[in-house]
Amino acid sequence: MPKCYFSILMIPLLACCCGCETKLTDESVEVDPTANVSDVAAVDGGVASAANAVSQEAERMRKRFGELFGNVLPTLDEARLLVDRHETLPDDSSIPFKEDKVSNAAALNELLDQAIEVLGVSEVSDYRQRIRDANAAIAASHEKIADYQRERVSASYEKDLGRIQRINPFEMSKEAIDEAIKNEKAEIESQEELLVQLKKTFASELSKIGVKVDEAGLDSLLSSVSGDDIVTMAVVFDNIKLVTTQLQELTESSGEALDVSKRYYGMYVVMIHVMDRIQKTFVRDVLDNHIPRLKEYEEKAQQNIAQAEALIKVNGGDSELLQANIASNRITRETAQLYAKYLKENAEQIAKENKLAQKNLATAMNTYDTVKLSSDVATLMKTGRRDFETLMRLQVPSLREFDNETIRKEFEKMTGQLRASR
């Protein structure tokens, strides 16, 4: 009897969570025979503690993947049925509520989007959220400091506070405000130190799933409107590789029974559809939405510059203020141009990757029809999984102009506007 496809804890994990294959056993530690008993006991205790930590991490990873696998499989199975029937449907039906290729494709895309949401969860996503939380904490502390500084202007010194003022929880002396400001500055420093470590770990985790990014590129990625989509794409692809491995093992354990093999290979085909959809959506959003919006920002800035220059010529306003406006709009114009160039580079890379995905999809669809006659489905999946390895090797471009703090702030401001318009 074929094994239930919810049997999910079959992927072997490495012994060490850092990625090496070192076995944390007593044999991996050289103990000086002249060492005293307490020293040896300390070494043994350290080994046991490390081994226990690795065991807990492995269990946590197994549990996390188990939840992901169990959550995504029903969606993949449902989408597989839509893929199965697609070619049997009419291209376009004029009869109301009668299914055709158009309605079937729309239903399939909805399921693909559901699968993308489930597959977009990983350790990388966690680190990205922690970076956001740290940045939010820093911003909140800056706001509090600004509020405290305003309050301090009208605050009294401790010695000048009356009895009622001293017991009023909403009345703060200058000294208390100074202490509060000091605490907020300490919080900012602490969060900034945490950010440094989180970014290093985030970059390392991205590298593990095929996204190469340097320090400048990481800042661009985290600050851009496309950054979240790139990270999600990489996470989805990495999880697809894990799910494919599991389906391959389940196929092998079923004895390659044809009905079971066809079912699992159909899910594999759906995952290639997922890859194709997330790439096409990314490219479409960049080219049809983000870049046109940035072009609008650029044109508006140019109009503002021209208007200010015209006013200066006829002495129609405060020359100094107008010159400042011109400088500000030039920064906006330059940033919009840089941003559009950056997004275009991203889109071109993803479009190139999509051409490979298209080839894989065409091959997989052709192969799917022969699966019912094949007794080597697991090998087909293994080959497809190797293809996945080459599909997401993305070198994220960086904006060297991020060294300019003014441009960085304008870039982040535009990102907020672009995200709000999605």
C-alpha positions, -999 to 999 in steps of 0.1 A, spaced: 0 0 0 15 34 -10 28 55 19 6 85 29 19 117 14 16 134 48 45 112 60 69 141 60 98 136 83 120 116 59 146 142 47 179 136 65 194 166 81 231 175 86 245 169 120 256 205 125 233 235 121 261 256 107 262 235 75 293 214 81 292 176 84 312 174 116 297 149 140 296 163 175 307 132 194 334 126 220 357 114 191 358 149 176 374 163 208 409 155 218 413 153 255 447 156 272 453 125 293 470 146 319 441 169 323 423 167 356 388 152 360 370 185 363 385 197 330 375 165 312 340 167 327 338 203 314 347 192 279 322 163 280 296 186 293 303 211 265 301 183 239 268 171 253 254 206 254 264 213 218 250 179 206 218 187 224 215 221 208 221 205 173 194 179 181 169 206 191 177 226 160 173 196 138 140 188 154 128 224 150 137 223 113 120 190 108 88 203 125 89 235 104 93 217 71 66 192 82 41 221 88 51 236 54 47 203 36 14 195 51 1 230 44 11 232 8 3 197 -4 -35 200 -5 -31 232 -26 -6 215 -50 -30 185 -53 -60 207 -61 -40 227 -87 -28 194 -102 -64 185 -111 -68 219 -129 -36 212 -148 -49 178 -157 -82 190 -173 -69 222 -189 -64 208 -224 -98 191 -224 -116 224 -219 -128 247 -247 -107 278 -254 -135 302 -246 -171 293 -237 -200 316 -246 -222 297 -222 -225 314 -188 -208 295 -159 -195 269 -182 -158 263 -176 -132 270 -203 -95 275 -205 -98 311 -194 -117 304 -162 -96 273 -155 -64 294 -158 -78 320 -135 -87 293 -109 -52 278 -113 -35 312 -107 -55 317 -75 -42 283 -62 -6 292 -74 -8 324 -53 -20 304 -23 10 280 -28 34 310 -31 21 324 3 27 290 20 61 284 4 73 319 12 79 311 49 115 303 61 143 313 84 152 341 59 117 355 63 122 356 101 155 375 98 139 400 74 111 406 99 136 410 128 155 436 107 123 455 102 115 453 139 149 467 148 146 496 123 111 503 136 124 504 172 152 528 161 126 551 144 103 550 175 132 560 197 141 589 175 105 601 176 105 598 214 137 618 216 122 645 195 91 646 217 112 648 249 133 676 234 101 696 228 89 689 263 122 699 278 118 735 265 89 742 289 99 718 317 111 729 351 142 718 369 136 692 397 143 718 424 117 741 410 88 716 408 60 721 433 46 693 455 17 686 431 40 686 401 63 661 417 35 635 421 20 642 387 30 612 365 26 634 334 50 662 347 86 655 340 116 677 352 144 686 328 166 660 347 140 633 342 137 642 305 174 641 301 175 606 316 147 595 293 166 608 263 198 591 275 178 558 277 164 562 242 199 569 228 211 537 245 182 518 230 191 532 195 227 521 200 216 486 211 193 482 182 220 494 157 244 468 171 217 442 167 211 453 131 247 448 122 245 412 133 211 405 118 222 419 84 253 396 84 231 366 93 205 376 67 231 379 40 245 345 49 210 329 49 203 345 15 236 330 1 225 296 12 194 298 -9 212 312 -40 211 350 -36 245 365 -36 246 400 -21 273 423 -7 268 448 21 257 476 -3 235 453 -22 218 441 10 209 477 20 195 483 -15 175 450 -12 161 458 22 152 494 11 137 488 -23 101 480 -33 114 449 -52 134 436 -23 106 418 -5 96 401 -38 132 390 -45 136 375 -10 101 358 -12 110 344 -47 143 329 -34 126 314 -3 98 299 -25 123 284 -48 144 269 -20 113 254 -4 102 240 -38 135 221 -39 128 207 -4 93 197 -13 105 181 -46 130 160 -27 102 148 -4 79 140 -33 108 121 -49 113 100 -18 76 94 -14 75 82 -50 103 58 -44 87 45 -12 55 38 -31 73 13 -54 65 38 -82 29 27 -85 17 45 -116 -13 63 -100 8 75 -71 37 85 -94 14 105 -117 -1 123 -87 33 133 -72 47 143 -106 16 164 -112 24 183 -80 60 187 -92 46 202 -124 24 226 -104 55 238 -85 71 247 -118 40 267 -126 45 284 -92 80 294 -102 69 307 -136 41 327 -121 61 344 -93 88 354 -119 63 367 -144 45 387 -117 77 402 -105 87 414 -140 52 427 -147 51 447 -115 84 463 -121 79 472 -158 42 480 -157 38 496 -122 70 507 -104 91 521 -133 62 541 -147 55 556 -112 92 565 -109 90 581 -143 62 603 -130 83 613 -100 111 622 -123 89 643 -146 72 661 -117 106 670 -103 117 683 -136 86 705 -138 92 718 -104 128 727 -113 117 745 -145 91 764 -126 115 775 -99 141 786 -125 115 806 -143 105 824 -111 142 832 -104 146 848 -138 117 872 -133 125 878 -97 92 862 -88 100 848 -54 126 842 -27 157 833 -47 174 815 -18 143 793 -11 138 786 -48 174 775 -52 169 751 -23 138 738 -40 157 732 -72 184 713 -53 158 692 -36 141 684 -68 173 675 -85 179 649 -58 144 635 -64 150 634 -101 184 617 -97 170 592 -72 141 583 -94 164 576 -123 187 555 -102 158 536 -87 143 529 -121 177 516 -134 181 494 -103 146 479 -108 152 473 -145 184 454 -137 164 432 -113 137 426 -138 161 417 -165 178 391 -143 144 376 -133 133 376 -169 164 357 -179 157 332 -152 121 329 -164 133 318 -198 149 288 -181 118 281 -161 97 282 -193 119 255 -208 116 234 -177 78 239 -177 75 229 -213 96 198 -207 77 189 -175 43 193 -192 54 171 -221 68 145 -196 36 146 -175 16 130 -203 41 101 -204 43 95 -166 14 71 -167 36 49 -189 68 55 -170 84 34 -142 112 59 -135 93 89 -121 116 94 -92 146 98 -116 126 124 -135 120 144 -103 156 141 -93 167 156 -127 141 184 -123 154 191 -88 189 196 -102 175 220 -127 160 240 -98 196 244 -84 205 266 -115 172 285 -116 178 308 -86 214 320 -87 207 357 -84 234 384 -80 215 413 -65 227 446 -79 236 473 -55 233 510 -55 267 524 -47 250 558 -45 236 546 -11 267 561 4 250 594 -2 227 598 28 204 623 10 199 599 -19 193 570 6 166 589 24 149 599 -9 151 563 -21 134 550 11 108 577 8 100 566 -28 99 530 -16 71 539 9 52 557 -19 55 528 -43 44 503 -16 14 524 -7 3 524 -44 5 486 -48 
